[in-house]
Amino acid sequence: MSIPEDFPIKTEVVDSGTIEGIPWVSSRAPLYEAVNGYVRLPDGHPWLEVEHGYEIENNIPWGEITFQRGNWIGFDSLHSGQYWPGERSRMSVYDTEMTAGMVVEWTKQLAQEAHDYIANGTYSI
């Protein structure tokens, strides 16, 4: 697993890789052993011009971009309706039980969408 030197988060890396030239990293959040996802956009990518990450349209479940630093954007997985087994509260019947594998797949999907936006000028569906 090769982690880009400029990756700004200093927590345990769960998985990382590159899809279509877009580096991605899934790493532990500081709470409940949750996992968050990050991708590094190439210089000149249109998403870097967006002032607020939540304005970046994507197809990731709970897909609001909550992290922007340098060329890195990312999302967290501690939203209402997302339950991590390490939480102190009980899981609701309305919650989705989260796993690291789910977030890794969503991170890969975000990397693919970032590539597709450059290649096609559209978002993948």
Order of alpha helices (4+ residues) and beta strands (2+ residues): beta-beta-beta-beta-beta-beta-beta-alpha
